[in-house]
Amino acid sequence: MDLKHHDVKYKRWIYLTVTFVIILAGLASRKYGNALPKFIAEYIGDTLWAAMVYWGLRFLFPSASILKVTAISLLFSYCIEISQLYQVDWANAIRNTTLGALVFGHGFLWSDMICYTVGVMLSATVDSCASFSSSDEAV
């Protein structure tokens, strides 16, 4: 096994671990939201959701540039939010399931777009500064 293959495999484990930690934090924020300050409780879920999208894409595409993953994460998150403007029975039936609500949400909010931007940008910043990303990936 060459060094580059080993490096990609190592990164994938890190990205997968970060993704699962974010998922657990997001679920905990829903369950224990009443213990958080109101502002944090209101916006942390969407911020973590977008961060999870970012790190999940880093897991799937560990060799992709941080900039590319950032752009795709934002585009994906924004599209999901905009899709909430489409209110038809079949789409709402999916949204009314637990998994559907977690993935697709229920209604369009501009504040969600801000949360997605914050979550992705914070993730990209951490990724860019972390030792497991090479300096040539930052752009």
Chimera marker file (.cmm) of the C-alpha trace (Angstrom):
<marker_set name="trace">
<marker id="1" x="0.000" y="0.000" z="0.000" r="1" g="1" b="0" radius="0.5"/>
<marker id="2" x="1.509" y="3.319" z="-1.038" r="1" g="1" b="0" radius="0.5"/>
<marker id="3" x="1.652" y="6.347" z="1.247" r="1" g="1" b="0" radius="0.5"/>
<marker id="4" x="-0.992" y="8.351" z="-0.668" r="1" g="1" b="0" radius="0.5"/>
<marker id="5" x="-3.531" y="5.512" z="-0.418" r="1" g="1" b="0" radius="0.5"/>
<marker id="6" x="-2.802" y="5.218" z="3.306" r="1" g="1" b="0" radius="0.5"/>
<marker id="7" x="-3.248" y="8.994" z="3.727" r="1" g="1" b="0" radius="0.5"/>
<marker id="8" x="-6.653" y="8.951" z="1.971" r="1" g="1" b="0" radius="0.5"/>
<marker id="9" x="-7.790" y="5.991" z="4.083" r="1" g="1" b="0" radius="0.5"/>
<marker id="10" x="-6.685" y="7.807" z="7.260" r="1" g="1" b="0" radius="0.5"/>
<marker id="11" x="-8.553" y="10.964" z="6.216" r="1" g="1" b="0" radius="0.5"/>
<marker id="12" x="-11.715" y="8.987" z="5.511" r="1" g="1" b="0" radius="0.5"/>
<marker id="13" x="-11.737" y="7.608" z="9.051" r="1" g="1" b="0" radius="0.5"/>
<marker id="14" x="-11.312" y="11.091" z="10.463" r="1" g="1" b="0" radius="0.5"/>
<marker id="15" x="-14.076" y="12.504" z="8.263" r="1" g="1" b="0" radius="0.5"/>
<marker id="16" x="-16.402" y="9.621" z="9.141" r="1" g="1" b="0" radius="0.5"/>
<marker id="17" x="-15.732" y="10.069" z="12.857" r="1" g="1" b="0" radius="0.5"/>
<marker id="18" x="-16.359" y="13.815" z="12.677" r="1" g="1" b="0" radius="0.5"/>
<marker id="19" x="-19.588" y="13.175" z="10.736" r="1" g="1" b="0" radius="0.5"/>
<marker id="20" x="-20.889" y="10.764" z="13.388" r="1" g="1" b="0" radius="0.5"/>
<marker id="21" x="-19.928" y="13.081" z="16.251" r="1" g="1" b="0" radius="0.5"/>
<marker id="22" x="-21.856" y="15.881" z="14.545" r="1" g="1" b="0" radius="0.5"/>
<marker id="23" x="-24.873" y="13.596" z="14.054" r="1" g="1" b="0" radius="0.5"/>
<marker id="24" x="-24.807" y="12.699" z="17.756" r="1" g="1" b="0" radius="0.5"/>
<marker id="25" x="-24.451" y="16.377" z="18.707" r="1" g="1" b="0" radius="0.5"/>
<marker id="26" x="-27.387" y="17.272" z="16.460" r="1" g="1" b="0" radius="0.5"/>
<marker id="27" x="-29.610" y="14.572" z="17.958" r="1" g="1" b="0" radius="0.5"/>
<marker id="28" x="-28.547" y="15.632" z="21.464" r="1" g="1" b="0" radius="0.5"/>
<marker id="29" x="-29.366" y="19.258" z="20.634" r="1" g="1" b="0" radius="0.5"/>
<marker id="30" x="-32.917" y="18.188" z="19.794" r="1" g="1" b="0" radius="0.5"/>
<marker id="31" x="-33.325" y="16.036" z="22.881" r="1" g="1" b="0" radius="0.5"/>
<marker id="32" x="-31.668" y="18.426" z="25.352" r="1" g="1" b="0" radius="0.5"/>
<marker id="33" x="-32.368" y="21.721" z="23.607" r="1" g="1" b="0" radius="0.5"/>
<marker id="34" x="-34.180" y="23.039" z="26.668" r="1" g="1" b="0" radius="0.5"/>
<marker id="35" x="-30.850" y="22.956" z="28.556" r="1" g="1" b="0" radius="0.5"/>
<marker id="36" x="-29.205" y="25.213" z="25.961" r="1" g="1" b="0" radius="0.5"/>
<marker id="37" x="-29.533" y="28.984" z="25.702" r="1" g="1" b="0" radius="0.5"/>
<marker id="38" x="-32.577" y="29.783" z="23.543" r="1" g="1" b="0" radius="0.5"/>
<marker id="39" x="-30.568" y="31.310" z="20.668" r="1" g="1" b="0" radius="0.5"/>
<marker id="40" x="-28.252" y="28.271" z="20.506" r="1" g="1" b="0" radius="0.5"/>
<marker id="41" x="-31.113" y="25.779" z="20.799" r="1" g="1" b="0" radius="0.5"/>
<marker id="42" x="-32.996" y="27.491" z="17.983" r="1" g="1" b="0" radius="0.5"/>
<marker id="43" x="-30.160" y="27.492" z="15.442" r="1" g="1" b="0" radius="0.5"/>
<marker id="44" x="-27.701" y="24.729" z="16.385" r="1" g="1" b="0" radius="0.5"/>
<marker id="45" x="-29.604" y="21.935" z="14.631" r="1" g="1" b="0" radius="0.5"/>
<marker id="46" x="-29.485" y="23.515" z="11.183" r="1" g="1" b="0" radius="0.5"/>
<marker id="47" x="-25.891" y="24.617" z="11.677" r="1" g="1" b="0" radius="0.5"/>
<marker id="48" x="-24.862" y="21.081" z="12.645" r="1" g="1" b="0" radius="0.5"/>
<marker id="49" x="-26.906" y="19.614" z="9.781" r="1" g="1" b="0" radius="0.5"/>
<marker id="50" x="-24.909" y="21.631" z="7.252" r="1" g="1" b="0" radius="0.5"/>
<marker id="51" x="-21.648" y="20.732" z="9.013" r="1" g="1" b="0" radius="0.5"/>
<marker id="52" x="-22.657" y="17.070" z="8.747" r="1" g="1" b="0" radius="0.5"/>
<marker id="53" x="-23.226" y="17.510" z="5.006" r="1" g="1" b="0" radius="0.5"/>
<marker id="54" x="-19.751" y="19.042" z="4.645" r="1" g="1" b="0" radius="0.5"/>
<marker id="55" x="-17.937" y="16.305" z="6.593" r="1" g="1" b="0" radius="0.5"/>
<marker id="56" x="-20.002" y="13.577" z="4.945" r="1" g="1" b="0" radius="0.5"/>
<marker id="57" x="-18.919" y="14.860" z="1.540" r="1" g="1" b="0" radius="0.5"/>
<marker id="58" x="-15.308" y="15.001" z="2.749" r="1" g="1" b="0" radius="0.5"/>
<marker id="59" x="-15.694" y="11.327" z="3.704" r="1" g="1" b="0" radius="0.5"/>
<marker id="60" x="-17.086" y="10.438" z="0.264" r="1" g="1" b="0" radius="0.5"/>
<marker id="61" x="-14.555" y="12.570" z="-1.627" r="1" g="1" b="0" radius="0.5"/>
<marker id="62" x="-11.445" y="12.866" z="0.571" r="1" g="1" b="0" radius="0.5"/>
<marker id="63" x="-9.241" y="14.017" z="-2.298" r="1" g="1" b="0" radius="0.5"/>
<marker id="64" x="-11.570" y="16.828" z="-3.380" r="1" g="1" b="0" radius="0.5"/>
<marker id="65" x="-10.459" y="20.349" z="-2.566" r="1" g="1" b="0" radius="0.5"/>
<marker id="66" x="-11.911" y="22.104" z="0.468" r="1" g="1" b="0" radius="0.5"/>
<marker id="67" x="-13.261" y="24.813" z="-1.826" r="1" g="1" b="0" radius="0.5"/>
<marker id="68" x="-15.071" y="22.291" z="-4.015" r="1" g="1" b="0" radius="0.5"/>
<marker id="69" x="-16.590" y="20.470" z="-1.028" r="1" g="1" b="0" radius="0.5"/>
<marker id="70" x="-17.616" y="23.809" z="0.492" r="1" g="1" b="0" radius="0.5"/>
<marker id="71" x="-19.390" y="24.856" z="-2.703" r="1" g="1" b="0" radius="0.5"/>
<marker id="72" x="-21.143" y="21.494" z="-3.118" r="1" g="1" b="0" radius="0.5"/>
<marker id="73" x="-22.175" y="21.442" z="0.555" r="1" g="1" b="0" radius="0.5"/>
<marker id="74" x="-23.679" y="24.919" z="0.338" r="1" g="1" b="0" radius="0.5"/>
<marker id="75" x="-25.441" y="24.153" z="-2.936" r="1" g="1" b="0" radius="0.5"/>
<marker id="76" x="-26.869" y="20.898" z="-1.571" r="1" g="1" b="0" radius="0.5"/>
<marker id="77" x="-28.019" y="22.537" z="1.676" r="1" g="1" b="0" radius="0.5"/>
<marker id="78" x="-29.590" y="25.495" z="-0.106" r="1" g="1" b="0" radius="0.5"/>
<marker id="79" x="-31.387" y="23.178" z="-2.536" r="1" g="1" b="0" radius="0.5"/>
<marker id="80" x="-32.841" y="21.150" z="0.312" r="1" g="1" b="0" radius="0.5"/>
<marker id="81" x="-34.079" y="24.347" z="1.959" r="1" g="1" b="0" radius="0.5"/>
<marker id="82" x="-35.533" y="25.727" z="-1.269" r="1" g="1" b="0" radius="0.5"/>
<marker id="83" x="-37.261" y="22.376" z="-1.881" r="1" g="1" b="0" radius="0.5"/>
<marker id="84" x="-39.312" y="23.096" z="1.242" r="1" g="1" b="0" radius="0.5"/>
<marker id="85" x="-41.192" y="25.698" z="-0.786" r="1" g="1" b="0" radius="0.5"/>
<marker id="86" x="-42.600" y="22.776" z="-2.801" r="1" g="1" b="0" radius="0.5"/>
<marker id="87" x="-45.563" y="21.633" z="-0.733" r="1" g="1" b="0" radius="0.5"/>
<marker id="88" x="-47.332" y="18.651" z="-2.293" r="1" g="1" b="0" radius="0.5"/>
<marker id="89" x="-48.856" y="15.656" z="-0.561" r="1" g="1" b="0" radius="0.5"/>
<marker id="90" x="-46.179" y="13.107" z="-1.495" r="1" g="1" b="0" radius="0.5"/>
<marker id="91" x="-43.309" y="15.412" z="-0.440" r="1" g="1" b="0" radius="0.5"/>
<marker id="92" x="-45.053" y="16.299" z="2.809" r="1" g="1" b="0" radius="0.5"/>
<marker id="93" x="-45.663" y="12.602" z="3.519" r="1" g="1" b="0" radius="0.5"/>
<marker id="94" x="-41.884" y="12.079" z="3.354" r="1" g="1" b="0" radius="0.5"/>
<marker id="95" x="-41.244" y="15.170" z="5.501" r="1" g="1" b="0" radius="0.5"/>
<marker id="96" x="-43.693" y="13.859" z="8.108" r="1" g="1" b="0" radius="0.5"/>
<marker id="97" x="-41.508" y="10.826" z="8.830" r="1" g="1" b="0" radius="0.5"/>
<marker id="98" x="-38.696" y="11.167" z="11.375" r="1" g="1" b="0" radius="0.5"/>
<marker id="99" x="-35.949" y="10.592" z="8.809" r="1" g="1" b="0" radius="0.5"/>
<marker id="100" x="-37.706" y="12.778" z="6.236" r="1" g="1" b="0" radius="0.5"/>
<marker id="101" x="-37.979" y="15.633" z="8.734" r="1" g="1" b="0" radius="0.5"/>
<marker id="102" x="-34.300" y="15.333" z="9.680" r="1" g="1" b="0" radius="0.5"/>
<marker id="103" x="-33.156" y="15.307" z="6.058" r="1" g="1" b="0" radius="0.5"/>
<marker id="104" x="-35.668" y="17.558" z="4.289" r="1" g="1" b="0" radius="0.5"/>
<marker id="105" x="-37.139" y="19.722" z="7.056" r="1" g="1" b="0" radius="0.5"/>
<marker id="106" x="-40.639" y="21.197" z="6.930" r="1" g="1" b="0" radius="0.5"/>
<marker id="107" x="-40.740" y="24.819" z="5.883" r="1" g="1" b="0" radius="0.5"/>
<marker id="108" x="-38.488" y="27.356" z="4.212" r="1" g="1" b="0" radius="0.5"/>
<marker id="109" x="-36.730" y="29.811" z="6.543" r="1" g="1" b="0" radius="0.5"/>
<marker id="110" x="-34.106" y="32.388" z="5.619" r="1" g="1" b="0" radius="0.5"/>
<marker id="111" x="-32.504" y="31.779" z="9.016" r="1" g="1" b="0" radius="0.5"/>
<marker id="112" x="-31.828" y="28.180" z="7.950" r="1" g="1" b="0" radius="0.5"/>
<marker id="113" x="-29.866" y="29.471" z="4.957" r="1" g="1" b="0" radius="0.5"/>
<marker id="114" x="-27.715" y="31.513" z="7.345" r="1" g="1" b="0" radius="0.5"/>
<marker id="115" x="-27.225" y="28.500" z="9.617" r="1" g="1" b="0" radius="0.5"/>
<marker id="116" x="-26.176" y="26.358" z="6.643" r="1" g="1" b="0" radius="0.5"/>
<marker id="117" x="-23.652" y="28.978" z="5.606" r="1" g="1" b="0" radius="0.5"/>
<marker id="118" x="-22.236" y="29.205" z="9.127" r="1" g="1" b="0" radius="0.5"/>
<marker id="119" x="-22.068" y="25.406" z="9.534" r="1" g="1" b="0" radius="0.5"/>
<marker id="120" x="-20.315" y="24.819" z="6.228" r="1" g="1" b="0" radius="0.5"/>
<marker id="121" x="-17.931" y="27.759" z="6.587" r="1" g="1" b="0" radius="0.5"/>
<marker id="122" x="-16.934" y="26.762" z="10.136" r="1" g="1" b="0" radius="0.5"/>
<marker id="123" x="-16.361" y="23.198" z="8.961" r="1" g="1" b="0" radius="0.5"/>
<marker id="124" x="-14.263" y="24.342" z="6.015" r="1" g="1" b="0" radius="0.5"/>
<marker id="125" x="-12.220" y="26.584" z="8.308" r="1" g="1" b="0" radius="0.5"/>
<marker id="126" x="-11.579" y="23.746" z="10.768" r="1" g="1" b="0" radius="0.5"/>
<marker id="127" x="-10.736" y="21.420" z="7.880" r="1" g="1" b="0" radius="0.5"/>
<marker id="128" x="-8.376" y="23.973" z="6.375" r="1" g="1" b="0" radius="0.5"/>
<marker id="129" x="-6.577" y="24.547" z="9.680" r="1" g="1" b="0" radius="0.5"/>
<marker id="130" x="-6.480" y="20.897" z="10.805" r="1" g="1" b="0" radius="0.5"/>
<marker id="131" x="-3.327" y="18.858" z="10.510" r="1" g="1" b="0" radius="0.5"/>
<marker id="132" x="-5.063" y="16.092" z="8.501" r="1" g="1" b="0" radius="0.5"/>
<marker id="133" x="-5.526" y="18.420" z="5.497" r="1" g="1" b="0" radius="0.5"/>
<marker id="134" x="-2.549" y="19.192" z="3.326" r="1" g="1" b="0" radius="0.5"/>
<marker id="135" x="-1.866" y="22.845" z="2.621" r="1" g="1" b="0" radius="0.5"/>
<marker id="136" x="-2.426" y="22.457" z="-1.122" r="1" g="1" b="0" radius="0.5"/>
<marker id="137" x="-6.040" y="21.378" z="-0.527" r="1" g="1" b="0" radius="0.5"/>
<marker id="138" x="-7.178" y="24.684" z="0.949" r="1" g="1" b="0" radius="0.5"/>
<marker id="139" x="-7.986" y="26.149" z="-2.463" r="1" g="1" b="0" radius="0.5"/>
<link id1="1" id2="2" r="1" g="1" b="0" radius="0.2"/>
<link id1="2" id2="3" r="1" g="1" b="0" radius="0.2"/>
<link id1="3" id2="4" r="1" g="1" b="0" radius="0.2"/>
<link id1="4" id2="5" r="1" g="1" b="0" radius="0.2"/>
<link id1="5" id2="6" r="1" g="1" b="0" radius="0.2"/>
<link id1="6" id2="7" r="1" g="1" b="0" radius="0.2"/>
<link id1="7" id2="8" r="1" g="1" b="0" radius="0.2"/>
<link id1="8" id2="9" r="1" g="1" b="0" radius="0.2"/>
<link id1="9" id2="10" r="1" g="1" b="0" radius="0.2"/>
<link id1="10" id2="11" r="1" g="1" b="0" radius="0.2"/>
<link id1="11" id2="12" r="1" g="1" b="0" radius="0.2"/>
<link id1="12" id2="13" r="1" g="1" b="0" radius="0.2"/>
<link id1="13" id2="14" r="1" g="1" b="0" radius="0.2"/>
<link id1="14" id2="15" r="1" g="1" b="0" radius="0.2"/>
<link id1="15" id2="16" r="1" g="1" b="0" radius="0.2"/>
<link id1="16" id2="17" r="1" g="1" b="0" radius="0.2"/>
<link id1="17" id2="18" r="1" g="1" b="0" radius="0.2"/>
<link id1="18" id2="19" r="1" g="1" b="0" radius="0.2"/>
<link id1="19" id2="20" r="1" g="1" b="0" radius="0.2"/>
<link id1="20" id2="21" r="1" g="1" b="0" radius="0.2"/>
<link id1="21" id2="22" r="1" g="1" b="0" radius="0.2"/>
<link id1="22" id2="23" r="1" g="1" b="0" radius="0.2"/>
<link id1="23" id2="24" r="1" g="1" b="0" radius="0.2"/>
<link id1="24" id2="25" r="1" g="1" b="0" radius="0.2"/>
<link id1="25" id2="26" r="1" g="1" b="0" radius="0.2"/>
<link id1="26" id2="27" r="1" g="1" b="0" radius="0.2"/>
<link id1="27" id2="28" r="1" g="1" b="0" radius="0.2"/>
<link id1="28" id2="29" r="1" g="1" b="0" radius="0.2"/>
<link id1="29" id2="30" r="1" g="1" b="0" radius="0.2"/>
<link id1="30" id2="31" r="1" g="1" b="0" radius="0.2"/>
<link id1="31" id2="32" r="1" g="1" b="0" radius="0.2"/>
<link id1="32" id2="33" r="1" g="1" b="0" radius="0.2"/>
<link id1="33" id2="34" r="1" g="1" b="0" radius="0.2"/>
<link id1="34" id2="35" r="1" g="1" b="0" radius="0.2"/>
<link id1="35" id2="36" r="1" g="1" b="0" radius="0.2"/>
<link id1="36" id2="37" r="1" g="1" b="0" radius="0.2"/>
<link id1="37" id2="38" r="1" g="1" b="0" radius="0.2"/>
<link id1="38" id2="39" r="1" g="1" b="0" radius="0.2"/>
<link id1="39" id2="40" r="1" g="1" b="0" radius="0.2"/>
<link id1="40" id2="41" r="1" g="1" b="0" radius="0.2"/>
<link id1="41" id2="42" r="1" g="1" b="0" radius="0.2"/>
<link id1="42" id2="43" r="1" g="1" b="0" radius="0.2"/>
<link id1="43" id2="44" r="1" g="1" b="0" radius="0.2"/>
<link id1="44" id2="45" r="1" g="1" b="0" radius="0.2"/>
<link id1="45" id2="46" r="1" g="1" b="0" radius="0.2"/>
<link id1="46" id2="47" r="1" g="1" b="0" radius="0.2"/>
<link id1="47" id2="48" r="1" g="1" b="0" radius="0.2"/>
<link id1="48" id2="49" r="1" g="1" b="0" radius="0.2"/>
<link id1="49" id2="50" r="1" g="1" b="0" radius="0.2"/>
<link id1="50" id2="51" r="1" g="1" b="0" radius="0.2"/>
<link id1="51" id2="52" r="1" g="1" b="0" radius="0.2"/>
<link id1="52" id2="53" r="1" g="1" b="0" radius="0.2"/>
<link id1="53" id2="54" r="1" g="1" b="0" radius="0.2"/>
<link id1="54" id2="55" r="1" g="1" b="0" radius="0.2"/>
<link id1="55" id2="56" r="1" g="1" b="0" radius="0.2"/>
<link id1="56" id2="57" r="1" g="1" b="0" radius="0.2"/>
<link id1="57" id2="58" r="1" g="1" b="0" radius="0.2"/>
<link id1="58" id2="59" r="1" g="1" b="0" radius="0.2"/>
<link id1="59" id2="60" r="1" g="1" b="0" radius="0.2"/>
<link id1="60" id2="61" r="1" g="1" b="0" radius="0.2"/>
<link id1="61" id2="62" r="1" g="1" b="0" radius="0.2"/>
<link id1="62" id2="63" r="1" g="1" b="0" radius="0.2"/>
<link id1="63" id2="64" r="1" g="1" b="0" radius="0.2"/>
<link id1="64" id2="65" r="1" g="1" b="0" radius="0.2"/>
<link id1="65" id2="66" r="1" g="1" b="0" radius="0.2"/>
<link id1="66" id2="67" r="1" g="1" b="0" radius="0.2"/>
<link id1="67" id2="68" r="1" g="1" b="0" radius="0.2"/>
<link id1="68" id2="69" r="1" g="1" b="0" radius="0.2"/>
<link id1="69" id2="70" r="1" g="1" b="0" radius="0.2"/>
<link id1="70" id2="71" r="1" g="1" b="0" radius="0.2"/>
<link id1="71" id2="72" r="1" g="1" b="0" radius="0.2"/>
<link id1="72" id2="73" r="1" g="1" b="0" radius="0.2"/>
<link id1="73" id2="74" r="1" g="1" b="0" radius="0.2"/>
<link id1="74" id2="75" r="1" g="1" b="0" radius="0.2"/>
<link id1="75" id2="76" r="1" g="1" b="0" radius="0.2"/>
<link id1="76" id2="77" r="1" g="1" b="0" radius="0.2"/>
<link id1="77" id2="78" r="1" g="1" b="0" radius="0.2"/>
<link id1="78" id2="79" r="1" g="1" b="0" radius="0.2"/>
<link id1="79" id2="80" r="1" g="1" b="0" radius="0.2"/>
<link id1="80" id2="81" r="1" g="1" b="0" radius="0.2"/>
<link id1="81" id2="82" r="1" g="1" b="0" radius="0.2"/>
<link id1="82" id2="83" r="1" g="1" b="0" radius="0.2"/>
<link id1="83" id2="84" r="1" g="1" b="0" radius="0.2"/>
<link id1="84" id2="85" r="1" g="1" b="0" radius="0.2"/>
<link id1="85" id2="86" r="1" g="1" b="0" radius="0.2"/>
<link id1="86" id2="87" r="1" g="1" b="0" radius="0.2"/>
<link id1="87" id2="88" r="1" g="1" b="0" radius="0.2"/>
<link id1="88" id2="89" r="1" g="1" b="0" radius="0.2"/>
<link id1="89" id2="90" r="1" g="1" b="0" radius="0.2"/>
<link id1="90" id2="91" r="1" g="1" b="0" radius="0.2"/>
<link id1="91" id2="92" r="1" g="1" b="0" radius="0.2"/>
<link id1="92" id2="93" r="1" g="1" b="0" radius="0.2"/>
<link id1="93" id2="94" r="1" g="1" b="0" radius="0.2"/>
<link id1="94" id2="95" r="1" g="1" b="0" radius="0.2"/>
<link id1="95" id2="96" r="1" g="1" b="0" radius="0.2"/>
<link id1="96" id2="97" r="1" g="1" b="0" radius="0.2"/>
<link id1="97" id2="98" r="1" g="1" b="0" radius="0.2"/>
<link id1="98" id2="99" r="1" g="1" b="0" radius="0.2"/>
<link id1="99" id2="100" r="1" g="1" b="0" radius="0.2"/>
<link id1="100" id2="101" r="1" g="1" b="0" radius="0.2"/>
<link id1="101" id2="102" r="1" g="1" b="0" radius="0.2"/>
<link id1="102" id2="103" r="1" g="1" b="0" radius="0.2"/>
<link id1="103" id2="104" r="1" g="1" b="0" radius="0.2"/>
<link id1="104" id2="105" r="1" g="1" b="0" radius="0.2"/>
<link id1="105" id2="106" r="1" g="1" b="0" radius="0.2"/>
<link id1="106" id2="107" r="1" g="1" b="0" radius="0.2"/>
<link id1="107" id2="108" r="1" g="1" b="0" radius="0.2"/>
<link id1="108" id2="109" r="1" g="1" b="0" radius="0.2"/>
<link id1="109" id2="110" r="1" g="1" b="0" radius="0.2"/>
<link id1="110" id2="111" r="1" g="1" b="0" radius="0.2"/>
<link id1="111" id2="112" r="1" g="1" b="0" radius="0.2"/>
<link id1="112" id2="113" r="1" g="1" b="0" radius="0.2"/>
<link id1="113" id2="114" r="1" g="1" b="0" radius="0.2"/>
<link id1="114" id2="115" r="1" g="1" b="0" radius="0.2"/>
<link id1="115" id2="116" r="1" g="1" b="0" radius="0.2"/>
<link id1="116" id2="117" r="1" g="1" b="0" radius="0.2"/>
<link id1="117" id2="118" r="1" g="1" b="0" radius="0.2"/>
<link id1="118" id2="119" r="1" g="1" b="0" radius="0.2"/>
<link id1="119" id2="120" r="1" g="1" b="0" radius="0.2"/>
<link id1="120" id2="121" r="1" g="1" b="0" radius="0.2"/>
<link id1="121" id2="122" r="1" g="1" b="0" radius="0.2"/>
<link id1="122" id2="123" r="1" g="1" b="0" radius="0.2"/>
<link id1="123" id2="124" r="1" g="1" b="0" radius="0.2"/>
<link id1="124" id2="125" r="1" g="1" b="0" radius="0.2"/>
<link id1="125" id2="126" r="1" g="1" b="0" radius="0.2"/>
<link id1="126" id2="127" r="1" g="1" b="0" radius="0.2"/>
<link id1="127" id2="128" r="1" g="1" b="0" radius="0.2"/>
<link id1="128" id2="129" r="1" g="1" b="0" radius="0.2"/>
<link id1="129" id2="130" r="1" g="1" b="0" radius="0.2"/>
<link id1="130" id2="131" r="1" g="1" b="0" radius="0.2"/>
<link id1="131" id2="132" r="1" g="1" b="0" radius="0.2"/>
<link id1="132" id2="133" r="1" g="1" b="0" radius="0.2"/>
<link id1="133" id2="134" r="1" g="1" b="0" radius="0.2"/>
<link id1="134" id2="135" r="1" g="1" b="0" radius="0.2"/>
<link id1="135" id2="136" r="1" g="1" b="0" radius="0.2"/>
<link id1="136" id2="137" r="1" g="1" b="0" radius="0.2"/>
<link id1="137" id2="138" r="1" g="1" b="0" radius="0.2"/>
<link id1="138" id2="139" r="1" g="1" b="0" radius="0.2"/>
</marker_set>
